[in-house]
């Protein structure tokens, strides 16, 4: 490693100390700041964002996050703080040691025991004159965690060890300096020493090991402790079911039974078009005796205009349809481009290329409006990588990715694809053009970084032509390791309530899929269909796994990872509010929109509405799926219970409840109609009897009683969640 020219000559003299003689025939091993000291600071959290690694440092002492800048950290330790942080003549009086060991007060508490090997290493380094090391010193090239895989019993333990391989071939046990992290604490936790403890929930977990910018993964399978004798043969509707069932068998889990027709109708309607089936549609579907009626239902939903409305809204979130940045007309054109792409079933790879490589007048290439919202070349690179590849590289802008292999060079190589891009104003409007582009230089080395895709080496020059064109075709190539997998994972998460990779836009070596065989099968089918999104929807909805009931059994009650039962899913804010308007029969008039607009048709996320804000509508300031909140809250429950606006819809003279009470005198028929309207099913005998009895008790205020019954149905888990 190059030593910064800012380091004083006196310090350079210290750096050249290669070894210290301890006797005539005894030599002490030389120390290297990057190899021996930075790992200790990282291991004890000194250079994390919660301590001295945050932007402003801590108490006047600042380190680079995760040690990405060794020369800068060396200067901070040896030259700043009036020389008190490290004192070679009196090592134990150095603030680095006295604070970390608790001899003097330290905001971070006692971090390093004075009797530990870590303390001794730091002390030796200080006493020997603070050697920085030589550029020729060996560097860590890889790490390996052992064991690689294990099947763990419930609440059992497994100790991990980590070995680092250096460039000179030396292999060193670095377990005690390694950072560990589980990708699912509910399945298995790991402590600072690498001891993994399995929980009581069955599934598969990955534990990341990280040391000196290198990562490796340990995977553990945790089956239920009770084996299943004579595991039954399970029905497979298509190729997606086999991988799921094979995994469930190894976990000693039985899937739930099939979903009823009513549950399937409601589930698939909300999932595909974001709209509840009407009472009449529910009656027709439940009475239909055709064996392929579920397939026919999916086909009919895909042909409806609500399909384009619903999925255009989802794309508008992640691709940042932002009126405040674009203006009303440009934002609407951008949204219409996305909606038309969905409605015409534009192949997904073509949609990606039309955005990434957009060029020319924005009136003809509305996908280029993305670059009017995201204006920094680095942010363009990280945003499009996250959206279309599911790869998060943003943190590599400043330092090596702490959980993946991406370095600053990788980030800058992606950024260099976008430095040519510029807008030019002409008579007909704005035009997206390609300029020569500014050079991209590495902030630490000063060397130029040329455009290159993730996972490839930095070339000796930039490719000719518009570099975004080359990037777009690399992204959408059939053999791209992330493109198809990212999209099918997003779609699987939408329909199943959980992605094969979670979070769904964080695909990396250290966050492997819970079922790699299934992810590979989905991606392969999607590529072979030539990126046909509607065909992917049909395939998922046709699987037995998707058509599984949400009712748990004794074996899968704790399972929420392996698709042994349907998970309860809170619909998005817009879908849920549209459902409230539909079941009450009272439309909402949104500010600045024509009458009759539904919430899922609101292309502008800034349209003010309390319900939508409360239930997690995103502001579109990032492209992360996490910006949309779907977790329930007490405030949401209280709002549905007490909202005057919802009560006004329930009691509206022109609403469905009032009309039903006026037109139908039979209480039993009223109950049936309400259950079909709210739940897409007929009531059970018990529900019908109890509900009808309640209505009969209120002959003097029958309408109020019907409103009460409707209000109670609207506040059930069955209505508020998709099941």
N, C-alpha and C positions, 0 to 999 in steps of 0.2 A: 504494500500500500504506500502511496505517495504521502510524505509528511508535508503538511501545509507550510508554505513559505512564511506564514505569520509566526511560526514558532521560533523564539529567540535562539541565538547560537548556543547559549549556555544550556538550554534545554536539549538542543540537538546533541550536545556533548553527552548529556545524561542518556539520551536515546541510544547512543552507540555502545553503551555498556552491554556486552554480549553475555558475560557470565561473571560471577564473583567467586574468587578462589576461597575455599573454606579450609584448605589445608594443602600440603605439598602434593598429595595425590588425589584430592577430592574436589570435585567440581559441582557447583549447584546449577540446576537447569535454568537456562535463560528464560526471562519472562517477556511476554508480548502483550501490549496494552489491549489490542483488539481480541486476541485469542484467550487471554487469561483474566483480564480485569472487567471488560465490558460484560461478559457472561454473568459475572457475579452481580453487577449492578442491575442487569435485566432480571436475573433470577429473583431478586428481592424487591423488585418493583420500583427501583429508584428512578428509572427513566420512563415510567409510564405516564400517561396523560393525567393521572390522578395525583402525581407527585412532581418531581423535578422535570418531567418530560412535557408538561403542559406548556402552552404557547408562551406564557409570561414567566415560566419557571416557578420556583417556590422559595420564598425568603431570600431572594437575590441569587439563587443557585439554579441554573438552567442546564439541563442535558437534552440531547436530541432524543426524540421518541424511539424507543427500542434500540438505541445506540446506532442509528443509521449514519451518523457523522462522527466517526472515531477521532479525527484530528480536532474537530470542534470540542468534543467532550474532553479530550486530553488537555486542551488549553483551559477549559473551564475549571478543571480539577487542579492543574499545576500553576496557572498564572493569575487566576482571579481570586477574590476573597483575601487579598493582601498576603497571599502565600500561606494562609493558615490551614487550608484544606488538606494539604499534604506537606509534611515537614520531614525531609529525609534524615536530618540529624537527630530528630526525636520522633520516630514514627508513631508511637502510641499517643502523642499529643496532637496528631493530625485530626482535624475536625471530621474528616471522612471516617476515621475509625472511632473516635470518641462519641460522635453522634449516633452512628449506626449501631454501636454496641451499648448505648444507653449511659455512658459515663457522664455525658452532659445532656441536658434536655433536648429532645428531638421530636418535632411535630409528628413524625411518622412512627414514633415509638421505637422499641428495640427491634432492630432488623437482623443483626448478625451477632451470634454468641462469640464471646472473646476466646472460647476454647475451640472454636470450630476451625476446620481447614480453610474456610473462606476468609476468616479474619487473618489467619496466618499468611495466606496468599497475598492479601492486600498489604499486610505489614511488610512482607518480604519485598514486594514491588516498590513500596515507598523507601525502604531502607537501602535498596540497591540503586537508588538514584532515578527512579521513575522512568525506566526504559520504555520507549514507545514500540520498539521493534524494527525489524528490517522489512523492506518490500519483498525480500526473498524468503521470509519466514513462511512455513507451511500454513495453508488456509483450509478451513473446513469445506469439504466438497459434498458431503452427504451425511445423513444420519440414518440409523436403522433401529426401530423399536422391536423388542422381543418380549413376549411372543407376538407374532403378527395377528393371529386369530385364536379365539378360544370360545368354547361353549361354557357359560358360567351358570351355575345353579343360582336360584333366587337367594339373595343376601350373601353370596359367597364373595371372596376377594381374590384378586390377581395382582401380583407385583409386576410392574413393567421395568425393563431396563433399556437404556438408550446408549448406543455406541456411535461415536462420530469418527468418520474417516477423513483424514487430512490429505492434502495434496502430495505429501511425501510417502503416502501409504500407511502411515501410522494410524492405528485404531485405538480410541480412548473411550473409556466409560464416562459418559457425561450425564448420567441419570440425575444426579443431585443438582445439576445446573440447568436442567431442561424444564421448560414450561409445559404443563399439561392442561388440556381442556376437553371436556366431554361435550358432544353435540346434543345430548339429551340427558340431563341430570336426573330425570324421572326413571330412566332405565338403568343408568349406572353413573356414579360419581367418581371423580378421581381427585386425590389430594396432591399437595405440592411435591411429594416424594415419588409419585407415579403409582400409588396403590389404588387400584380400581375396586370399587364396591358395588356389586349388582344390587338393584332395587327389587321391588316385588312386582313390577309391571313387565310382562313379556314383550320381547321385541329385539331389534338389533341396534347396537350403539357403536359409535366411532369415537375414539379418544385420540386427539391430536397431540403429538409431541413436537415441540419447536425449540431449536437451538441454533444460534448464530445464523439466522436467516434460512435454515434448512428445516423441512418438515417431514414427518412420517405419521402413519396412522395405525392404531391397533383397533381391531373390530371384534366385538363380542356378541354372541347370540345368547339371549337369556330366555329359555323356554319356561313354560309353566311347570311347576314342580310335580303336578299330577299328570302322568301319561294317560293317553286315551287308548284303551284296548279296542281292537277291531275298528280302526279309523275308517269311516265310510268312504266309498267312492262318491265324489261330488260332481254334479252336473256342470259341464263347461259349455257356455253358449258361444264363445269365440276364443281366439288365441290369448286374450288378456287374462282369462280365468286361471289357466294352468300355473303360471308363475306365482300368483297369489295363493292358490291352494297348496302348492308345494311348500311355500314358506309357512303357511299356517300349520301344516302337518308337522314340520320340524319344531314348531313352537307349542305343540300340544293344544292348539286352538281349533274349535269348530266354528265355521261361520254361522251367522244367523240365517233364519229361513228367508224365503223370497218376500219381497215387498208386495203388499196387496195392490190391486189395480188402482185403488183410490190414492194410495201413497205414491205409486209410480207416476200417476197423472199429475199430481200436485208437484212432486219433486222435479220431474223433467220439464214441466212448464216454467217453473221458476228458474231452473238452471239454463234452459235454452233461450227463452224469450223474456225472462224477468217479469212475467205476468201470470197472475192466477188464472186457472180455468174458470169459466162462468158456471153457474149452477146447471144451465142447460147442457153445456159441453160435458160436465161431469156425469149427468144422467145418461147422455148418449154413450159415453165411453164405458161406463159401468155396465150398460145393457148390451154392449157389443160382444158377440160371442165368437168373433173371428180369432183364429190362433195367432195371427201376425199383427194384431191391432196395436201393439206397442211400437213395432217398427213403423207402421203407418202413421202413428201419432207423431213420432220424431220427424218423419219426412214432412208432415203438414206444418209442424212448428218451424222448421227450417225455411219454409216458403213464406212465412208471414212477415209483414213489415216490422213487427215488434222485434224480430231477431236482429235486424240491422240496427234498430234504435238501441237495443240493449248492449250489443257488443261494440258499437261505435262509442258508447259512453265509456266502456272499459279502456278502449284504445286512447280515447281523448285524455284519460287520466295519466297514463304512463308516457304518452307522447306529447304531453304538455300543451293542450289547446287552451291557451291563456289569453283571454280578451284584453287584460290589462297590458300585456306585452305586445300584442299584435294589433289591437284595435278591433272594433266590432266586425267590419267587413272581412278583414283578412282571417280572423279567427273562425268566422262562420265558414269561409271557403275551405279552410284547413279541416274543420270538422266534417264538412260535406264530402271532402276527399276520402276521409276515413270511413264515413258511413257508406258511400258508394262502393268502396273497396270491399266492405263486408257484405253488402247487398248482392253484389255480383260474384261473390265468392272468389275474389282475386287470389291467385296462389300466394301463399305467405312469403315465399322467397322473393317474388316480384314486388310485393308491398315493401319489404325491407329495402330492396335496391332502390325503389323510387324515393325513399326517404334519405337513405345514406348517401346516394349518389345524385341527388336532385341537382339539376342544372338548367339555367334558362329563366325565362320570365315566370315569376311566381303565379301569375294568372294561369299559366299552362302547367306549372309544376308545383301545385299547392303543398306537396309534401316537403318542399324546401322551407316552408314556414317554420319548421322545427328549428332552423338555424337563426330565426329571428327571436326565438324564445331563449334558446341556449346559445350564447354568443361567444363563449371562450373556447378555443380549440381543445384545451385539455378537458373541459367539462363536456364538450361534444363527444370526445372519445370515451370518457368514462360512462356517460349517460347511455350512449348507443351500445356500449359493451354490456351494460347491465340489462337493458331492455331486450336486445336481440340475442345475446349470448348467455345471459344470466351470470356474467363474470364481473365481480366488483374489483375495479382497479383504482378507485379514487384515492384510497389511502397511500398507494404507491407513488402518488405525486410528491410526497414529502419523504417517504422512507420505505424500506422494504416491507411488503405486505406481511403482517405478523402471523397470518394463518395460511398463507399460500406462497407460491414460488415467485410472484411478480415483484420485480425490482423497479427502481426509478427509470431505468433504461427501457423496460417494457412499457411503462406508462408513456414515456416521452416518444417512443416509437409509434404508439397509437396516436398520440397527439399530432405528430408530424403529418399524418394523413389529412389534417384539417387546416393546416396553416396556409394553404393556397386559397382557401375559400374567401370570397368577398361579395358584397352586394354593390350593384351599380344602378343608379336611378336614371331611367330613360323616359321618353315621352309616354310610353305605355305603362309605366310603373317600374317596379324594382325587378332587377335581373340578377340571378345568382351566377357568378362567374368564377373562373379559376385563374389566380395570379401566380407569379413565380413562387411566392411564399417565403416567409422568413425562416432563417435557420433555427433549429431547436438544439440548444446546448445543455449538457448535463450540469446542474448547479454545483456539483462537488468536483468533478474532474475537468470541467470546461470543455470537454470534447463534444463534437457535434453528434447528435443522434439522428439517424435517418429513419424514414418511414418503414416500419415493418410490423406485420401482424403479431398478435400474441403467440408465444411459443416458438418463435423463430429468432434467429440471430440478427444482431444489428449489422446491416449491410455496409458496403463501402461508399454508397451514395444513394440518393433518392431515385426511385423509379421514374421514368419519363411519363409525361401525361398527367391527367387528373388522378391524383393518388386516391381520392375517395372512390373512384370507379373500381380500382383494383381491390380496395378494401371491401367494397360491397360484394364483389364476386367471390372473394375469399370467405367472407362471412356466410354466404348462402350456398357454398359448395356442398355437395352431398356428403363429402367426407369431413366436413368441419366437425370437430369433436363436441361443439357446444350448441350450434344453431338449432338443429331439430330437437335435440334433447331438452333444451331450454323451453321451447314452445310447448312440447307435449307435456312437460312437467307442469307448466302453468295451467294448461287445460285440465290435466288430471286433478290438480289441486282445486280448481274451480268446481268440478263435478263431484269430487270425492271428499272435499272438505280438508284435505291435507295433501301436500305434494310428496312425491317420491324423494325429492330433495327439499328440505326446509331450512331456512327461508327459501322461497321458490326462486329468487333471483340471486342466489349465492352458491353457484356450482363451482366446487373446488375439490382438490384431492383430499383435503382434510374434512370435507363434509359430504361423504359419499351417499348415494341413494339407499333408501331402506330396502329396495328390491331392484338390484341392478339388472336382472334378467327382464323384468317387466319394463323398465325404462328403455332398455335396448330394443325390445320388441315394439314398443310404441313408436320410437324414433324411426326404426326401420320401415314400419308400415307407413308412416307419414311421408318419408322420403319417396317410397315406392308409389304413393298416390300422387306424386308431384306436388306436394305441399297443399293438398286439398283440405281446407279447414272443416268444411261441412262433413266430409267423409270421416274425419277424425272424430267429430261429434257423434256421428252415427255409430262408429266403432265402440266408443266408450259407453254410450247409452245402451248398446245391444249386449254388453257383457253381463254375465250373472253377478259379477262383483258390484256393478253399479245398481243392479236391481235387487240388492240385498236389503232386508228390513233393518230399520234402526233399533228394533227391540233386541236387547242383549240376551245372551244365554249365560249359563254358569261358567263357561270357559272363556268368553270374550268380554266379560263385563269391564275389565281393566284395560282392554286393548283399544288404543286410539291411533295406532301407527300402521297396522297391517291390513286394513280394509276387510276385517272380518264382519263388520256391520256398518251400516250407513251412519255417518256422524251428523249430529244436529248442526245446522249451519244458519247463522243469522244473515238474512238477506241484506244487501246493501241498502243504504238509507233511501235511495230513490225507489228501489223495488218495494221496500216495505211501505213507504208512504203511498205509492200507487196502489198497493193492495188495500190500504185503509180507504182510499177514495173509491176503489172498485166495490168493495163489500158494502160500503155505506151508500153507494150510488150518487155521491156528491163530488163533482169535479173541483179541483183547486185552480184558482187563477193566480199564476205566478207573475211577479212584477216584470214588466217589459216584454211579455210574451203573449201571443194570441190566445184567446180562449180555447180550451180543449187540449192544450199541451200537457203531456204527462211528465212526471219528474225525470224519467229516464230519457226524455227528449231534450232536457236542458243541457245544451252543448256548452253553455257558459257556467262554469262552476262558481261564479261570483254572484249569481242571482240570489238575493237574500231570502233565507227561509229557515226558521228556527228548528223545525223538525229535522231537516236535512243536515244542518250543522250539528245538532245534538247526536244524531245517529252516525256521524263519522264521515260525511262527505269531504273529500280532500280539497285542498286549495290549489293543488297542482304546482307547488313550488319545487318538487322533486319528481323523479320518475320511479321512485320506490313504491312497490305495492303496499308497503307498510304505512304509507301516508293515509290510506283509507282505513279507518278504524271500524272493526266489526265486532270487537269485544263488547258484551253487554255491560251496562252500568246501572247504578241505582237511579241516577237522574233519568235514564231512559224509561225504566219501569214506572217511576213516579209520573212521568209525562203521559204515558199511555193510560195510566189509571185516572189522572186528574185533568188532562188537557181540556180546556174549554173549547178549543178548535175541534178536537175529535168529538166531543159531546155535541157540538153544533151539527156535525155531519150525521151523527147517529139520530138526532132528533129533528132533522130537517124535514119540512113538510113535503118537499119534493124528493126525498131520499128513498132508498130501497126499503127501509124499515117501515116508514109510514105507508108506503104503497102496499107492502105485503100485509100489514095489519088491516088496511081498508078493503083489499080485494079478496082476502082468504079468511073465511070464518072458521074453518077447521083448524084447531090448535095443533093437531098432529102434523098437518100439512105445513103449517108455519114453521114448526120445529125442523121438519125435513128440509125445507127450503133454506133455512138459516145455516144448517150444518153443511149442506151442499155448497152454499155461497162462501162460507168461511173456511171449511176444511176439505172441500171437494169429495165428501163422503156422506153417506146416510148415518144418522145417529144409531148407536146401539140401542137395544131394547130398554136398557136401564136409563140411558141418556134421554131417550124419547119420552119415557114415562115421567121422569122427574121434571123435564122441561115443560111438558104439557100440563102437569099438575101445578107448576108455578104460574102458568098463564091463567089457569082456571081460578086460582085464588084471587086474581085481580080483575074481576069483571067490570068494576067501576073505572078502571084505568088500564084497559087492555093494551093500549099503545105504549104506555109507560113500561108495562111488563115486558112487551116485545123488545123495547129499547134496552131494558135491563139485561135480557137474555143475550142480545146482540153484543152489548158491552162486555159481558162476561166471556163470550167466545173470543172477542178481539183481544182480551188480556190473557189468553192461555198461551202456554209454551207452544202448543200445536199450531197456533196461528202465527206467532211472532218468529218461529224458527222453521226453516225448511228441513224436513225430515224424510 
